[in-house]
Amino acid sequence: MFLPGRFQIRRDIIFDVAHNPAGALTIAATLRALNPPTPRTALVAVLADKDWRGIIEALAPVVDRFLFTNAPSAPPERRWDPAEALAFARSRGFEAELQPDFGVAIERGEKASGTLIITGSFHTVGDAMLRLQVSPFAA
């Protein structure tokens, strides 16, 4: 069954709208099963009211680094503080970077990764697909 924005693969990019730890655990399990190329970068942009700590913890065992940013379409009142996520990730010993500019974050993620996982929100995946001209309906 194909669900747009759920482990949707385009070349070396995986799009998944996981916005909670359960969704991130599903990504992690699928990455383990498929074993896509490394290094793996998780570009994460989450809404402030989500359990982003749980998402980071779930993805950490299967990615090599995190890249934190904000999705342009996220409502301003619901935007998370990616600097807080950066501090959290580094305090856990995870390699992490903050890139406030969404477009630059995608470019950096693509250049530094064998596989780029874009996740954290419908806003994140939708904005990335729009920027990269990927149809959510392309299987």
N, C-alpha and C positions, 0 to 999 in steps of 0.2 A: 504494500500500500504506500502511495506517495503522498506526503503531506508537505506543502510548501513551507520552506524555512525550517524544516526538521531534518537535520543531518543531510542537507542538500549540498551536493558536491559539484563544484565547478573548477576543473583543473586541480590546482593545489590549495583551494580554499574550501572550507567546510562552513556552511551557514547553519546555525541552530539557535532558535529563539529561546532556549532554556533560560528561564528567569527565576529559578529556585534551585535549591540543592538537589532535589530529586531529578530534575531535568539535566543538571550538570553531571550527576552520577550516571545517567543514561548515556550522555556524550562520552564519559570516561570509559564505560563498558564497551561502547561501540569502537572507540579508538583502540582499545586493547585488542578487540576481535579483528579489526581491519589492519592494524599496524601501519598507518600511513607514514610517509617519509618524515624523518627528523632533520633538523630541529623543528619542534612544534611550538608555535606561538599562539596563545589565547588572547585575542583582542577582546576585551571585556568592557562593556558599558551597560550599567544596570540602573534601574530607577531606585531612588533613595529608600523607598519603603520595602524593598526586597532584601532577602538574606544574602547579601553579597559575600559575606565572610564564608558562609556555607558553600557558595558557588566556587569561590577560590579554593577552599579546602578540597572540594570534590574533584576539581580539575588538576590540582597540583601534581598528583602522581603520574599524570599522563602527558603533561606539557613541559617544555623546557624553559619557558619564560612567559610572563604576562606583560601585556601592553594595555594600560588603562586609559580610557578616554571618556567622552560623553557623546551620545548620539545627538545630532543636530535637531531632530524632530522631537526629542524628549521635552515634555512641558517644563518650563523653567522651575516651577514650584516642586517638581518631582525629581529633579536632577540630583544625582549622588555626588559625593565629593571624591573624585578619583585619587586625590592626594592622600586621603585617609586609607583608601584601598592599597595604595602603594606602600604606605607605612606598615599596614597590616601584613601584606605579603612579605616584605623584607624582614619583618620581625619573626616570621616563620621560616626564614632562610630561602625563600623563593626568589628567583631572578625576576625582577619586575622593572618596568619603566612607565613613566607617565608622559602622555603626549596629548595636550589639550586640543590640538587641531585634528579633527576626525579624519580628514583626507590624508594628512601627513601620517597619522597612525596606521591607516590602511597601507600606504606606500611602504612604511618602515616594516610593517608586519610581513608584507609580501617579499621584500628584499632579504629579510633576515631568516626566512623560514623555508623548510621543506614542505611544511603544511601550516596554513594559517586557519585557525578556528575563530570565527567571528560569532560572538554570543552575548547573552545577557538580557536581551529584550527584543520585542517585536520592533521597537524603534531602531535598535542597533542593526538588526538584520535587514530591515526595510531600507534604512538609509544607506547601508553598504551595498545592497543589491542595486539601488538606484544609482549610486556613484559608479559602480562597476558595470552597469548595464546588464545585469543578470535578471532574467525573468523568474519570478517566484514559481512559475508554472512549468519551467523547463526541468524535466526529470533527468 
